[in-house]
Amino acid sequence: MRRADRLFQIVQILRNRRLVTAKALAERLEVSERTIYRDIQVLSLSGIPVEGEAGVGYALRHSLDVPPLMFSAAELEALVVGARMVKTWAGTELGRSAQSVLDKVTAVVPTELRDRLERSKLFALRFSPREDLDVTMDICRNALDAKRVLHLDYRRGDGEFSQRRIRPLGLYFWGNVWTLVGWCELRDDFRNFRLDRIERALVLDEAFSEDAGQTLQDFIRSMHCQPQ
């Protein structure tokens, strides 16, 4: 994370809470407490009204002048439940980004809507968290964004193992599992892979282009053409 982005995140976090320790900020932003102390000093010197001290905690002395976001209560609840689902099911990187979105929204909405947001009783739970699955999700999403070929070690539901070179095209969430759709170079056709059955995913240093007949739109059209 760039320093400018980290400073912005610190301001958003401080706006949402009365007092936050350097330790809590360091854990949240994945940096050292010494880095937080330096960042707080930079913010103070730049005119941000931060008050507090090391070992006690920090807070903003008064609200910053930011134009309010106009959300209805239902819109806010949609944001909350959406962010909670992303935090639970969409991997580590997107999970952190979802929390960042909530911090930014919470910081600028009126007090009565902020209270409604914090009281939301809509949750997204996963009773058997798997760190390896979160890592696989992050790897597949990064390969999608970069249009890089993926090497997969994959085990089907019947136990059969295979290795594939995949041109990743999209990720789909089915309520309890994610699937990766891609062009399989072994089968020379579209294939779907459940993320929880991927034993290893490796992004290769090999870019690909979406050739005619091998794009995500082609896959979707082929699904629509299949008999119901």
C-alpha positions in Angstrom: 0.0 0.0 0.0 1.3 3.4 -0.9 1.9 5.8 1.9 -0.7 8.3 0.6 -3.3 5.5 0.6 -2.3 4.5 4.1 -2.6 8.0 5.4 -6.1 8.3 3.8 -7.1 4.9 5.5 -5.9 6.2 8.9 -8.1 9.3 8.6 -11.1 7.1 7.6 -10.5 4.8 10.6 -10.1 7.7 13.0 -13.3 9.3 11.8 -15.3 6.2 12.6 -14.1 5.6 16.2 -13.6 7.7 19.3 -10.1 6.4 20.1 -7.8 4.0 18.2 -4.5 2.8 19.4 -1.4 2.7 17.3 -1.3 -1.1 17.8 -4.8 -1.5 16.4 -4.0 0.8 13.4 -0.8 -1.2 12.8 -2.6 -4.5 12.8 -5.4 -3.2 10.5 -2.9 -1.7 8.0 -0.3 -4.5 8.3 2.6 -2.2 9.2 4.7 -1.6 12.3 3.6 0.7 15.2 6.6 2.8 14.4 5.3 3.4 10.9 1.9 4.5 12.4 3.7 7.0 14.7 5.4 8.5 11.7 2.2 8.6 9.8 0.3 10.3 12.6 3.1 13.0 12.8 2.8 13.6 9.0 -1.0 13.9 9.3 -0.7 16.4 12.2 1.9 18.5 10.3 -0.4 18.6 7.3 -3.2 20.1 9.3 -5.3 17.0 10.0 -6.8 17.5 13.5 -5.4 14.4 15.1 -5.1 14.3 18.9 -3.8 11.7 21.3 -0.5 10.1 22.2 1.5 6.9 21.8 0.3 4.2 24.2 -3.1 5.9 24.7 -4.7 6.2 21.3 -5.6 8.7 18.6 -8.8 10.4 17.5 -9.9 13.3 15.3 -10.4 16.5 17.3 -13.4 17.4 15.1 -15.2 16.3 12.0 -13.6 17.0 8.6 -15.7 18.9 6.1 -16.7 16.2 3.6 -19.9 16.4 1.5 -22.5 13.9 2.8 -23.3 10.8 0.8 -27.1 10.5 0.2 -28.0 6.9 1.1 -31.4 5.5 2.2 -31.4 3.1 5.1 -32.1 0.2 2.7 -29.2 1.2 0.5 -26.9 1.3 3.5 -28.0 -2.1 4.6 -27.4 -3.5 1.1 -23.8 -2.1 1.3 -23.3 -3.7 4.7 -24.5 -7.1 3.8 -22.7 -7.0 0.4 -19.4 -6.0 2.2 -19.9 -8.7 4.8 -20.4 -11.3 2.1 -17.3 -10.2 0.3 -15.2 -10.3 3.5 -16.4 -13.8 4.2 -16.4 -15.4 0.7 -14.2 -13.3 -1.7 -10.7 -13.8 -0.5 -8.3 -11.8 1.6 -7.6 -8.9 -0.8 -11.2 -8.1 -1.6 -12.2 -8.7 2.0 -9.8 -5.9 3.1 -11.2 -3.7 0.4 -14.8 -4.3 1.5 -13.9 -3.2 5.0 -12.3 -0.1 3.6 -15.5 0.7 1.7 -17.5 0.4 4.9 -15.1 2.6 6.8 -15.4 5.3 4.1 -19.2 5.1 4.0 -19.5 5.1 7.8 -17.4 8.2 8.1 -19.5 10.4 5.9 -23.2 9.4 6.5 -25.4 11.2 9.0 -25.4 10.0 12.6 -28.8 8.3 12.4 -27.9 6.3 9.3 -24.5 5.5 10.8 -26.3 4.0 13.8 -28.5 2.0 11.5 -25.5 0.7 9.7 -23.8 -0.4 12.8 -26.9 -2.2 14.1 -27.5 -4.2 11.0 -28.4 -7.8 11.8 -27.7 -9.3 8.3 -24.6 -11.5 8.3 -22.7 -13.8 6.0 -21.1 -16.7 7.8 -18.7 -19.5 6.8 -18.3 -22.1 9.5 -15.2 -23.8 8.0 -12.8 -21.1 6.9 -10.0 -22.2 4.7 -7.0 -20.0 4.3 -5.8 -21.9 1.3 -9.1 -21.2 -0.4 -8.8 -17.5 0.2 -5.3 -17.6 -1.3 -6.6 -19.5 -4.3 -9.3 -16.9 -4.8 -6.7 -14.1 -4.7 -4.5 -15.9 -7.2 -7.3 -16.6 -9.7 -8.6 -13.1 -9.4 -5.2 -11.6 -10.1 -4.7 -13.9 -13.1 -8.0 -12.7 -14.4 -7.1 -9.1 -14.1 -3.7 -9.6 -15.7 -4.9 -12.0 -18.3 -2.2 -14.5 -17.4 -2.3 -18.3 -18.0 -3.0 -20.3 -14.9 -1.4 -23.7 -14.1 -3.8 -25.8 -11.9 -3.3 -28.9 -9.9 -7.0 -30.1 -9.8 -8.8 -33.0 -8.1 -12.3 -33.7 -9.3 -15.2 -34.8 -7.0 -14.5 -38.5 -7.8 -10.8 -38.1 -6.8 -9.3 -38.0 -10.2 -6.3 -35.7 -10.4 -5.2 -33.7 -13.4 -2.9 -30.7 -14.3 -4.3 -28.0 -16.5 -3.2 -24.8 -18.3 -6.2 -22.5 -18.1 -6.9 -19.1 -19.7 -9.1 -17.7 -16.8 -12.2 -15.9 -18.0 -14.5 -15.4 -15.0 -15.3 -16.3 -11.4 -18.9 -17.3 -10.3 -20.3 -17.6 -6.8 -23.0 -20.3 -6.3 -23.9 -19.6 -2.7 -21.4 -21.8 -1.0 -18.7 -22.4 -3.7 -16.8 -20.4 -6.3 -16.1 -21.8 -9.7 -13.5 -20.6 -12.2 -14.5 -20.7 -15.9 -11.7 -20.7 -18.4 -10.4 -22.0 -21.7 -8.7 -25.3 -21.0 -5.7 -25.8 -23.3 -5.8 -29.6 -22.6 -9.4 -30.1 -23.7 -9.4 -27.2 -26.2 -12.8 -26.1 -24.8 -14.4 -24.3 -21.9 -14.2 -25.9 -18.5 -15.4 -25.0 -15.0 -13.2 -25.6 -11.9 -14.4 -25.5 -8.3 -12.0 -23.4 -6.3 -12.2 -25.7 -3.3 -10.9 -28.6 -5.5 -7.9 -26.7 -6.7 -4.9 -28.1 -4.8 -2.5 -25.6 -6.3 -2.8 -22.5 -8.6 0.2 -20.9 -10.2 0.1 -17.7 -12.3 2.4 -18.2 -15.2 4.5 -15.4 -16.7 2.5 -15.8 -19.9 -0.2 -13.4 -21.1 -3.0 -14.5 -23.3 -5.5 -12.7 -25.6 -9.2 -13.5 -25.7 -9.4 -15.1 -29.2 -12.7 -15.4 -31.0 -14.7 -18.3 -29.8 -12.8 -18.5 -26.5 -14.1 -15.5 -24.6 -16.4 -15.2 -21.6 -19.2 -14.0 -23.8 -18.7 -17.1 -26.0 -19.0 -19.3 -23.0 -22.2 -17.5 -21.8 -23.7 -17.9 -25.3 -22.8 -21.6 -25.3 -24.6 -22.0 -21.9 -27.7 -20.3 -23.3 -27.8 -22.7 -26.3 -27.7 -25.8 -24.2 -31.0 -27.7 -23.7 -32.7 -27.0 -20.4 
